[in-house]
């Protein structure tokens, strides 16, 4: 299934249908705590950089359950030249605390090379082309938010971009009308889109 949904840097962006299908191909072990499914789900919903996802697993106190927010201190963020002192990821699903608990009970997200191999293998099993890479979760949520009309300034703040790091490479993505309905519905379910 090659639908050409890739950003300017060649990163695969998922449709909702592909996202749901991909989740089914992340293996469930005999013990649910042994799956990486919660890590992938959390990665897409939050749009964290992969290293931030790993650091969040090591620092669960960055998630504030009472506010349903992730507040990343400067040391959580990957970029050496990071100008933001902290970054807040809000507009999380009302059920996020359950996903976060499953994420913490699962193994720590593996080394980036292992994660890349897993993503490639699961993409092949799911029949998704081009294959999902480590940037796919982040680029997927960013493109969904942009295409649904969420102001760029909100996306910049949530994702830790500065205006120089434009989202222009998402502009050429062309979702079908049906895909856009799915995206809007999913973002409403997740509490990101509130129209």
KACOR-V796644 format. One record per pair of residues at least 6 apart in sequence whose C-alpha atoms are under 8 Angstrom apart, sorted by the first residue. I is the first residue (numbers start at 1). J is the second residue. D is the distance in Angstrom with one decimal. If there is no record, write none. Layout:
BEGIN
I:J:D / I:J:D
END
This chain:
BEGIN
1:127:6.6 / 1:128:5.8 / 1:129:5.7 / 2:128:7.4 / 2:129:5.2 / 2:130:6.4 / 3:129:7.9 / 4:130:7.8 / 5:12:6.1 / 5:13:5.4 / 5:14:7.1 / 5:173:6.1 / 5:174:7.3 / 5:175:7.9 / 6:12:4.5 / 6:13:5.4 / 6:173:7.1 / 7:13:7.1 / 7:139:7.8 / 7:169:5.5 / 7:170:5.6 / 7:172:7.6 / 7:173:7.0 / 8:169:4.6 / 8:170:7.0 / 8:172:8.0 / 9:169:7.4 / 11:132:7.7 / 11:133:7.0 / 11:135:6.6 / 11:136:6.1 / 11:139:7.4 / 12:130:6.2 / 12:131:6.7 / 12:132:5.8 / 12:133:7.0 / 12:136:5.6 / 12:139:7.9 / 12:140:7.9 / 13:132:7.9 / 13:136:5.7 / 13:137:7.7 / 13:139:6.2 / 13:140:4.8 / 13:143:7.7 / 14:136:7.4 / 14:140:5.8 / 15:140:8.0 / 15:175:8.0 / 15:179:6.5 / 15:183:7.4 / 16:179:7.1 / 16:182:6.2 / 16:183:6.1 / 16:186:7.5 / 18:128:7.2 / 21:126:6.5 / 22:122:6.9 / 22:123:6.7 / 22:126:5.7 / 22:128:7.9 / 23:37:6.5 / 23:40:8.0 / 23:41:7.9 / 24:126:8.0 / 25:122:5.7 / 25:123:7.9 / 25:125:6.5 / 25:126:6.0 / 26:35:7.4 / 26:36:7.0 / 26:37:5.9 / 26:122:6.1 / 27:35:6.4 / 27:36:7.9 / 27:37:7.7 / 28:34:7.2 / 28:35:5.3 / 28:37:7.8 / 29:35:6.0 / 32:106:7.6 / 33:102:6.9 / 33:105:5.4 / 33:106:4.3 / 33:107:7.1 / 34:106:5.3 / 34:107:6.1 / 35:106:6.1 / 35:107:7.3 / 36:103:7.9 / 36:106:6.7 / 36:107:7.1 / 36:109:7.2 / 38:99:6.3 / 38:100:7.6 / 38:102:6.1 / 38:103:5.0 / 38:106:7.6 / 39:53:7.7 / 39:103:5.6 / 39:109:6.8 / 40:137:7.4 / 42:99:7.1 / 42:100:7.4 / 42:103:7.6 / 43:49:7.9 / 43:50:7.6 / 43:53:6.8 / 43:137:5.8 / 43:138:7.0 / 44:137:4.3 / 44:138:5.9 / 44:140:7.0 / 44:141:6.0 / 45:92:7.5 / 45:137:7.9 / 45:141:6.7 / 45:190:7.6 / 46:89:6.8 / 46:92:7.6 / 46:138:7.6 / 46:141:7.7 / 47:137:6.1 / 47:138:4.0 / 47:139:7.4 / 47:140:8.0 / 47:141:6.0 / 47:142:7.2 / 47:159:6.5 / 48:138:6.2 / 48:159:7.1 / 49:78:7.4 / 49:135:7.4 / 49:138:6.7 / 50:112:7.8 / 50:134:6.8 / 50:135:7.7 / 51:77:7.9 / 51:78:6.5 / 52:76:5.8 / 52:77:6.0 / 52:78:6.6 / 53:109:7.5 / 54:108:6.6 / 54:109:5.7 / 54:110:7.9 / 55:76:6.3 / 56:62:6.7 / 56:76:7.6 / 57:103:7.5 / 57:104:6.1 / 57:108:6.2 / 57:109:7.7 / 58:108:7.8 / 60:104:7.6 / 62:70:5.6 / 62:71:5.4 / 62:72:6.1 / 62:73:8.0 / 63:69:5.8 / 63:70:4.4 / 63:71:6.4 / 64:70:6.1 / 64:71:7.4 / 65:97:6.5 / 68:90:6.8 / 68:91:8.0 / 68:92:6.6 / 68:94:7.6 / 68:96:7.4 / 68:97:7.4 / 69:88:6.8 / 69:89:5.7 / 69:90:4.8 / 69:91:7.6 / 69:92:7.0 / 70:88:5.7 / 70:89:5.1 / 70:90:6.6 / 71:86:6.7 / 71:87:5.7 / 71:88:4.5 / 71:89:6.3 / 72:86:5.4 / 72:87:5.1 / 72:88:6.3 / 72:89:8.0 / 73:85:6.4 / 73:86:4.4 / 73:87:6.6 / 74:82:7.3 / 74:84:6.8 / 74:85:5.0 / 74:86:5.1 / 74:87:7.7 / 84:160:7.6 / 87:157:7.1 / 87:158:6.8 / 87:159:7.9 / 87:160:6.6 / 88:157:7.6 / 88:158:6.2 / 89:158:5.3 / 89:159:7.7 / 90:158:7.5 / 91:190:7.5 / 91:191:5.3 / 91:192:4.8 / 92:190:6.0 / 92:191:5.6 / 92:192:6.5 / 93:189:6.8 / 93:190:4.2 / 93:191:5.0 / 93:192:7.6 / 94:190:7.4 / 94:191:7.3 / 109:115:7.4 / 112:134:7.9 / 115:134:7.4 / 116:133:6.2 / 116:134:6.2 / 119:131:7.6 / 119:132:5.9 / 119:133:6.2 / 119:134:7.5 / 120:131:5.9 / 120:132:6.3 / 120:133:7.1 / 123:129:7.3 / 123:131:5.5 / 123:132:6.1 / 124:131:7.2 / 142:155:6.9 / 142:159:7.8 / 143:170:5.9 / 143:173:7.9 / 144:183:6.4 / 144:187:8.0 / 145:155:7.3 / 145:187:7.8 / 145:192:8.0 / 145:193:7.8 / 146:152:6.8 / 146:155:7.6 / 146:170:7.9 / 148:180:7.8 / 148:183:7.9 / 148:184:6.5 / 148:193:7.9 / 150:193:7.6 / 152:167:7.9 / 153:163:7.9 / 155:161:7.9 / 156:162:6.1 / 156:163:7.0 / 184:193:7.1 / 187:193:5.2 / 188:194:6.1 / 188:195:7.9
END
